[in-house]
Amino acid sequence: MSWHAIDSLDDARAAATDLLFPFDIGTWLRLALIVIFVGTGASNASVNANFGGTVSSGAPTTGLSAVPFDELPPLDPSALSDGQAILMGIAALTAVLLLCILTFSFVGAVMEFVLITALSDRTVRIRGPFRKHIWKGARLFGFQLGVIFLALLVVGVPIVLLVFGGATIGPELLLAVVPVLLLGVALALVVSLLFRLTMDFVVPTMLVEECGVLDGWRRLFPTLRAEWEEFALYVVIRIALGVLIGALFAAGALFVAVLVAFPFVVVGGVAFVAFTASGPIPLVGWALLGLVVVLYVVAIAIASAFLLVPVVTFLRYYALYVLGRVDDGLDLVGASPQETGDDQPDDSVAA
């Protein structure tokens, strides 16, 4: 018996090699930009504690009731205003960071369609496909946010009940938290698998069927149910490849980081010696050293993206070939057996 999840490995390797070589700097740069986005979401939770004060007899009390509020020093209004300013600054910084994360995630959702379009067309373009598929990307982004929100809700509700239920720190709390943590780990694995299947198989389905995420899942689900062995084997192979490639990438990224560091260390060292020769480092010196660090981080990010280009290209081609082999109606790369000529009748025999 031939397994499509195994046979597709050679096809994916050949397709990735054909797209990436001979080397073209424009193709690699565009793929590196895509990989940056597609490459491999705060509340203040607290628990009531018993601080060891005397507890009045009668009704049961929570840990907060034992705090000796009468012994606390009076509040300084100026300190309070300073604290409010700091909190507002932290809130503003958090809001900006959250906005950046959401924007990056939205662009990444659209880039999923840009990548699949590039692999199926064998031509890497960004601006045109990005404009064309921005609405599909928005729907994928909304789906991701919805799933994450539901997952956080499932895990967050028990935590909120524990926090506001008057729980105190102790063995009972730990026993209550362990099941919630196990639920969180299991839910994280399920969400990770759901997102992986969505990116690898539902996104191409959305492109073929010109539909949304939920309709894409409805179109894919009968194939997923009928060929569950193929998809299960694909997941196992994908995990194994992820572990192997992750180790190789870590080694390669470390080597590149050390290699790229030499010119930045030289420039930063010369600047540091020059500025410290006459006393403390001035503000301009700190700004220059900060710029060197930022440029080094950017250089590492670009180099890492280049290292990931063949990895992401191969893995996405692998998913597309598996999908095309198990369902010829969703074939974007010519993987269907009918197109290979293997199942065509022999005309000479028929004659």
Phi and psi in degrees as a GROMACS rama.xvg file:
@    title "Ramachandran Plot"
@    xaxis  label "Phi"
@    yaxis  label "Psi"
@TYPE xy
-94.9432  130.596  SER-2
-99.5786  123.441  TRP-3
-62.4978  -34.4024  HIS-4
-66.2889  -21.6122  ALA-5
-93.3718  -45.0379  ILE-6
-61.6875  -29.699  ASP-7
-71.5884  -14.3853  SER-8
-63.5558  -45.6504  LEU-9
-66.1023  -40.2859  ASP-10
-61.8588  -41.1126  ASP-11
-66.1295  -41.0119  ALA-12
-62.6173  -44.6514  ARG-13
-64.9286  -42.1982  ALA-14
-65.5786  -41.7057  ALA-15
-65.1143  -41.0589  ALA-16
-63.5828  -41.6079  THR-17
-64.4646  -34.7332  ASP-18
-76.9439  -37.8452  LEU-19
-90.7314  -19.2296  LEU-20
-131.564  144.872  PHE-21
-63.3371  150.962  PRO-22
-60.5274  128.924  PHE-23
-128.775  118.143  ASP-24
-61.533  -35.511  ILE-25
-64.6589  -44.9032  GLY-26
-62.1935  -44.9497  THR-27
-67.2335  -38.6952  TRP-28
-64.0545  -44.0845  LEU-29
-65.7522  -41.6338  ARG-30
-65.8296  -37.5698  LEU-31
-62.1575  -40.3272  ALA-32
-63.7679  -41.5078  LEU-33
-63.9797  -42.6803  ILE-34
-62.7893  -33.7585  VAL-35
-56.3008  -33.9879  ILE-36
-92.9827  -33.6794  PHE-37
-104.174  -9.62267  VAL-38
-52.0282  172.154  GLY-39
-122.378  154.554  SER-43
-96.0522  96.273  ASN-44
-94.2935  136.949  ALA-45
-142.774  163.452  SER-46
-122.268  136.233  VAL-47
-68.3838  134.485  ASN-48
-120.631  146.823  ALA-49
-90.3744  115.831  ASN-50
-89.7798  9.39181  PHE-51
86.7747  12.9671  GLY-52
-78.7179  174.906  GLY-53
-73.921  142.296  THR-54
-111.46  127.107  VAL-55
-69.0895  147.909  SER-56
-75.3349  157.732  SER-57
115.991  -123.791  GLY-58
-69.6233  147.912  ALA-59
-65.9974  148.017  PRO-60
-124.102  157.091  THR-61
-88.7778  176.712  THR-62
-64.0219  -32.9587  GLY-63
-66.7802  -25.8634  LEU-64
-69.6581  -15.714  SER-65
-90.8318  -0.33043  ALA-66
-74.3345  128.427  VAL-67
-77.9901  79.7409  PRO-68
-62.8351  -29.6083  PHE-69
-66.6307  -24.0757  ASP-70
-89.6317  -5.42119  GLU-71
-72.0151  144.161  LEU-72
-69.4878  154.489  PRO-73
-65.1208  150.688  PRO-74
-78.1178  138.985  LEU-75
-92.0872  118.089  ASP-76
-56.6847  -37.4291  PRO-77
-66.8405  -38.5121  SER-78
-65.9052  -35.8395  ALA-79
-64.8504  -41.6156  LEU-80
-66.5666  -37.4192  SER-81
-64.657  -41.1743  ASP-82
-62.6244  -39.8466  GLY-83
-64.4778  -38.3646  GLN-84
-64.5411  -40.9002  ALA-85
-64.7804  -43.0471  ILE-86
-62.7986  -40.1761  LEU-87
-65.2837  -38.613  MET-88
-64.6956  -42.3666  GLY-89
-64.1624  -40.8418  ILE-90
-63.48  -41.4248  ALA-91
-65.5726  -42.5564  ALA-92
-63.7249  -39.8598  LEU-93
-63.787  -41.2365  THR-94
-63.8386  -41.9313  ALA-95
-64.6492  -43.3099  VAL-96
-62.1303  -43.2819  LEU-97
-62.9411  -40.433  LEU-98
-63.2667  -40.4139  LEU-99
-64.4186  -41.6578  CYS-100
-63.9454  -43.7795  ILE-101
-65.0163  -40.852  LEU-102
-64.6418  -44.6625  THR-103
-60.2194  -43.3521  PHE-104
-65.7205  -38.0794  SER-105
-65.0527  -46.4412  PHE-106
-61.6899  -39.7505  VAL-107
-61.3081  -37.5446  GLY-108
-64.1778  -41.2455  ALA-109
-68.5019  -38.019  VAL-110
-63.8772  -23.2907  MET-111
-58.4982  -42.4062  GLU-112
-74.0232  -35.0757  PHE-113
-61.9255  -41.5841  VAL-114
-65.8408  -48.3668  LEU-115
-63.0172  -38.3454  ILE-116
-62.7478  -42.2474  THR-117
-63.7667  -42.0035  ALA-118
-69.0914  -38.2787  LEU-119
-74.4074  -33.8221  SER-120
-86.31  -12.2301  ASP-121
60.2201  22.9088  ARG-122
-137.741  123.329  THR-123
-92.928  111.078  VAL-124
-130.278  156.233  ARG-125
-121.393  -54.6791  ILE-126
-62.7725  -48.7022  ARG-127
-61.7675  -55.6932  GLY-128
-60.2735  -32.8325  PRO-129
-64.0718  -46.4  PHE-130
-64.3992  -38.0393  ARG-131
-68.8318  -37.2307  LYS-132
-108.022  17.2396  HIS-133
-64.1147  -33.541  ILE-134
-71.3101  -39.9642  TRP-135
-62.0671  -41.0202  LYS-136
-62.3598  -37.9032  GLY-137
-63.4775  -39.0995  ALA-138
-69.4395  -38.4805  ARG-139
-64.7081  -41.6469  LEU-140
-61.1766  -42.5181  PHE-141
-63.7586  -38.6712  GLY-142
-62.9708  -44.1267  PHE-143
-61.4562  -45.6306  GLN-144
-62.0789  -40.4097  LEU-145
-63.0111  -43.7813  GLY-146
-65.4036  -43.9898  VAL-147
-63.1309  -40.8258  ILE-148
-62.9471  -44.22  PHE-149
-64.1606  -40.3035  LEU-150
-63.8931  -44.2066  ALA-151
-64.7988  -33.5483  LEU-152
-65.9114  -43.5214  LEU-153
-62.1746  -41.6629  VAL-154
-82.4699  -32.8583  VAL-155
-74.1741  -33.2491  GLY-156
-60.168  -49.2239  VAL-157
-60.1988  -36.8331  PRO-158
-65.5493  -42.6486  ILE-159
-62.7542  -40.7893  VAL-160
-62.3745  -38.1609  LEU-161
-67.7605  -42.5178  LEU-162
-66.0379  -49.4652  VAL-163
-89.5225  2.0702  PHE-164
-91.0176  8.14716  GLY-165
80.2991  24.3968  GLY-166
-68.5901  142.994  ALA-167
-113.425  152.59  THR-168
-66.824  126.591  ILE-169
170.607  -175.249  GLY-170
-59.998  -34.7891  PRO-171
-64.3618  -40.0304  GLU-172
-65.0898  -42.0392  LEU-173
-63.1346  -41.4187  LEU-174
-64.2318  -31.9533  LEU-175
-77.9018  -29.6082  ALA-176
-79.677  -32.9362  VAL-177
-55.9209  -48.2765  VAL-178
-60.4796  -35.172  PRO-179
-66.3056  -40.2263  VAL-180
-65.655  -41.4315  LEU-181
-63.5917  -39.9012  LEU-182
-62.1382  -40.0937  LEU-183
-63.6808  -41.3282  GLY-184
-64.5419  -46.5527  VAL-185
-61.7881  -41.4321  ALA-186
-66.8138  -36.7297  LEU-187
-63.6307  -39.4792  ALA-188
-65.6568  -41.4872  LEU-189
-64.6128  -44.8463  VAL-190
-64.0975  -39.5268  VAL-191
-62.3896  -44.0694  SER-192
-64.6335  -41.1829  LEU-193
-61.1716  -44.4301  LEU-194
-66.4667  -38.6775  PHE-195
-62.956  -46.5624  ARG-196
-65.0239  -34.9059  LEU-197
-66.2963  -46.2285  THR-198
-68.1455  -40.5682  MET-199
-78.9399  -33.8027  ASP-200
-122.991  -35.8123  PHE-201
-76.7237  -37.4522  VAL-202
-59.7553  -47.8019  VAL-203
-60.9233  -36.727  PRO-204
-62.363  -39.2956  THR-205
-63.2293  -35.9145  MET-206
-69.4383  -41.3108  LEU-207
-69.0868  -46.3798  VAL-208
-89.7691  -7.00547  GLU-209
53.1532  56.0309  GLU-210
-134.908  -179.113  CYS-211
-89.2324  -174.003  GLY-212
-67.7291  -48.8222  VAL-213
-64.5854  -41.0412  LEU-214
-66.1594  -33.6722  ASP-215
-63.5061  -42.2056  GLY-216
-64.5527  -38.6292  TRP-217
-64.0615  -37.7849  ARG-218
-70.3294  -37.2712  ARG-219
-80.0962  -30.4098  LEU-220
-57.7667  -42.4222  PHE-221
-59.033  -39.3005  PRO-222
-66.3206  -41.7845  THR-223
-61.6094  -38.9942  LEU-224
-73.4452  -40.2025  ARG-225
-72.6239  -33.8823  ALA-226
-114.677  41.9256  GLU-227
-64.1366  -29.6054  TRP-228
-63.9439  -41.5159  GLU-229
-63.3401  -44.4331  GLU-230
-68.7038  -35.9435  PHE-231
-64.4479  -42.8915  ALA-232
-65.3008  -38.1689  LEU-233
-59.4539  -44.544  TYR-234
-62.0899  -42.2538  VAL-235
-63.1539  -47.8635  VAL-236
-63.9908  -39.6893  ILE-237
-63.0222  -40.5448  ARG-238
-65.6826  -44.5211  ILE-239
-61.7035  -43.451  ALA-240
-63.8862  -37.7011  LEU-241
-62.4721  -42.0122  GLY-242
-65.8502  -46.9734  VAL-243
-63.9226  -49.1886  LEU-244
-66.5974  -35.2349  ILE-245
-61.2226  -41.0818  GLY-246
-66.4433  -44.7071  ALA-247
-64.5807  -39.6382  LEU-248
-66.3227  -38.8167  PHE-249
-61.8435  -42.6194  ALA-250
-65.2458  -44.3145  ALA-251
-64.8421  -40.9451  GLY-252
-66.0612  -36.9666  ALA-253
-64.9299  -42.9644  LEU-254
-62.057  -44.2564  PHE-255
-65.1232  -39.6734  VAL-256
-61.5499  -41.3535  ALA-257
-68.7109  -41.7449  VAL-258
-64.5164  -45.0415  LEU-259
-70.4342  -23.5759  VAL-260
-68.6948  -25.6501  ALA-261
-55.5452  -53.8807  PHE-262
-63.8263  -34.9811  PRO-263
-70.7955  -36.591  PHE-264
-64.638  -40.4901  VAL-265
-63.64  -49.0653  VAL-266
-63.6707  -46.8339  VAL-267
-64.3937  -38.5432  GLY-268
-65.4102  -43.605  GLY-269
-63.0942  -43.4324  VAL-270
-64.116  -40.4274  ALA-271
-63.6797  -45.0474  PHE-272
-64.6085  -40.9325  VAL-273
-65.2561  -39.9759  ALA-274
-78.5584  -29.663  PHE-275
-86.2823  -8.19404  THR-276
-66.0033  -31.3508  ALA-277
-106.52  13.7648  SER-278
129.667  -156.781  GLY-279
-61.4532  151.924  PRO-280
-69.5322  124.475  ILE-281
-73.2029  173.773  PRO-282
-61.6904  -37.4497  LEU-283
-63.1029  -37.9177  VAL-284
-63.9116  -45.2498  GLY-285
-62.23  -38.024  TRP-286
-63.8249  -40.9252  ALA-287
-66.2461  -43.2512  LEU-288
-64.1624  -37.9552  LEU-289
-63.6816  -38.5426  GLY-290
-64.5739  -39.2665  LEU-291
-61.4607  -43.3222  VAL-292
-63.2748  -44.1543  VAL-293
-62.4186  -44.3405  VAL-294
-63.9542  -35.3447  LEU-295
-64.9574  -43.7394  TYR-296
-62.9726  -41.792  VAL-297
-63.2759  -42.2114  VAL-298
-62.6121  -41.0036  ALA-299
-64.5983  -39.8032  ILE-300
-63.3593  -42.7796  ALA-301
-67.0535  -44.0441  ILE-302
-62.6136  -40.2194  ALA-303
-65.0955  -38.6509  SER-304
-62.8422  -40.0716  ALA-305
-64.1995  -38.9114  PHE-306
-63.7522  -32.4047  LEU-307
-83.7481  -13.8424  LEU-308
-55.3521  -55.3798  VAL-309
-64.7097  -31.8612  PRO-310
-64.9318  -52.8159  VAL-311
-64.9453  -39.4355  VAL-312
-60.9991  -47.537  THR-313
-62.796  -47.0558  PHE-314
-64.9589  -39.0679  LEU-315
-72.2507  -37.0307  ARG-316
-62.2565  -39.0151  TYR-317
-58.4796  -46.5941  TYR-318
-63.172  -40.7279  ALA-319
-66.3651  -38.1831  LEU-320
-70.2407  -37.839  TYR-321
-62.4425  -45.8922  VAL-322
-62.7056  -43.4933  LEU-323
-66.4177  -32.1605  GLY-324
-75.2949  -36.7332  ARG-325
-83.648  -20.378  VAL-326
-147.666  101.793  ASP-327
-67.1607  -18.4622  ASP-328
-72.8323  -13.9117  GLY-329
-114.448  21.9189  LEU-330
-82.8675  118.968  ASP-331
-108.129  -7.27502  LEU-332
-126.275  13.0935  VAL-333
71.9911  37.7864  GLY-334
-93.6154  -10.1649  ALA-335
-62.7978  137.552  SER-336
-57.7296  -29.2408  PRO-337
-64.6165  -25.8222  GLN-338
-88.5187  -7.79506  GLU-339
-88.8531  -15.298  THR-340
88.0984  1.74138  GLY-341
-70.0729  -31.7942  ASP-342
-98.8208  7.2605  ASP-343
-76.3679  140.007  GLN-344
-68.2397  151.326  PRO-345
-82.048  111.424  ASP-346
-63.9022  -33.1095  ASP-347
-66.6026  -37.9474  SER-348
-70.0107  -40.3993  VAL-349
-63.9529  -34.6027  ALA-350
